[in-house]
């Protein structure tokens, strides 16, 4: 069952949903979601480093992308067809019986900006700063400003607490992230040597 605005506030008051810094409920709380804001840090692909990405090969994914820090007041310009990683200003922590979904904002979608390519699910027990998978599907560059509302999170209560919350799973790869994280595909069971 998805949580309404009333239930989101109740879950925040109970500590089942923790968001820091605390959101401005007047501007960030929707009827069934909370908007998160864009941080200043982006990761941009270095296309000249590798001719292609081979998921079966050992590649330093941090070497595949360069970090770009955008000063407050400046904008990051997304070119048509560009894909970058970014993060939210907010840190999210979920209780073991709450899951979240990262959703795009309609106003940005109508300009061709997507905020996640596939990873919209946040498991119960997730802790960290969400990474955004930003893409510009449009034909015009779009300027994105740190601090702007970039995405919305919806929340759902599970029928029972997860047997093993995300941060306790031995194979979790992104728990506790503190900025836009590059892919850790090499840690997938299919590719890891352990």
N, C-alpha and C positions, 0 to 999 in steps of 0.2 A: 504494500500500500504506500503510495507516494504521500509525502507530508505536505500539508498546507502551510501557509505562512504562520498560522497560529502554532502549529505543531513544530515547525522549524525553530521558532522562538523557545518553545518549551524544551525541545531537545538541546538547544544551546544552553539554556538555564540549568539543565540537569548535567551538562558536560558530556552528553552523548555525541554532540557535534561541537567541535572546537574550531574556531576560526580566529587567527591572529595575524595582524592586528584586528580588533573587533570591527565588524562592518558597520557602516552607517545605515541603520535599518530604514531610515527615511528615504534614502536614494538607492540602496542596494537590494532591499527585500522586495521580491515580487510576490504574486499570489501563491506560488508554489516553488519558488526558487530564490537563490541569492546570487547576485552578480559579483564576480571577482574582477579585480583590476589588473591591468598589464604592468609587468615589472619593466625595469630598464635594461635587462640582459637578454640578448638574443644569441643564437648559435646558427651560423650560416655555413652552408656546404662549401668546401674548397674543391671545386670541380676538377682542378688540374692535378690534384694529388694522386688520384687513382683513375684508371680508365673506366672502371665499373666497380660495383660492390659485389663481392663473392661471399655469400653467407657461410660457405664452408671453409673459407680461408681466415686466418687470424689477421684481423685488421684493427688497428688502434682507432676506435671510433672517435675518440677525442681529437685525434690528428685529422680526421675527416672533416671536422667542422671548426671554424674559428669563432671565438667569442667576441661579441660586439656589445659594448656598454654605451647606452644612449643617455646623455645628460638630461636632467629634468628640463622640461620646456622644449626640448628638441623632439624630432620625430624620427621613426624608423620607416623608410620607404620600402614597401613591398612591391617588387616588380611583377608584371604579369607572368604567370607560370612559376613563380618562385615558391620554394618551400623552406621554411625556417622553423627552428625551435625557439620557444620563448617560455616565460613562466609568469605566474600570477604574483602579485604583491603579497597575497595572503597565504598563510600556511593552513592546511586542513588536517584535522585529526578526527577519525570516526571510531565510534564504539564498536564492539564486536557484533552488535545486532543491527547496524545501520550501514547501508551502502549508498553511494552517490553516483550521479551521472553528470558528466561535463557536457554542456549543451552550448551551441552557438547562439549568437544574438541575431535576431532577424534583420536588424538595421545593418549589420556588417555582412550577413549572408546576401543581402540584396545588392551589395557592392562586389560580390564574388569572394569575400574573405571567409575561409573556413577556419575553425579553431582546433579541430581534431580530425585527423584522417581516419583513425580506427580506434584509438584508445580512449573511449569515453567512460569506461566503467572503473569505479574506484571501490575496491573490495572493503568489506567490514574490517576494521582494525588498521586501515591505511593511515599513515602519518607522513606528511611532507609538504613541500611546495609543488603544486601541480605543474607539470610540463605541458605546454600547448604545442600542438603540431599545426602551425599556421601555414595556410596556402592561399595564394591569390589566383583564383580561377578566372578572374575577369581579364579584360584587355587593356586596362589602364592601371598605372601605378596608384597605390593607396598609401597615404601616410598614417601610421599608427603612433599614438602618443602614450608614453608611459603614464600610468595613472588613470587612463580611460577604462571604462567598463568594457571588458573584452569577451567574457563568457558568463554563463549562468550555471549554477549547480542545483540539481534537484536531488532529493533524498528520499529513501524508502526504508521502512522498518521491515526487517526480516521476520519470518514466522518463528524463528528461534535464533539464538546467538550462533555464529559460525563456530564449528568445531575447532578450527585453527584459523584465527584472524591473520590477516595479511602479514603484519610485522613479525609474526611467529613462524611463518612458513620458511623452511630452510632454503627454498629456491627463490625467495623474493629478491628482486633485482633493483627495485626502485624505492624501497622503504627509506624514509628519512632524507630524501633528496632535498637540497636547499637551493635549487636553481634549475634551469633547463638542462636536463640530462640527455646525453647522446644515447643511442641504441646500445643495449647490452646483449645483443642477440647471441654473442659467443658464449654467454652463460646459460642459454637454453639447453635443455637436456640433450637435444638432438646434436648439438655442436660441442658441448663441453666434454672434456676428457676425463672428468671425475666419475 
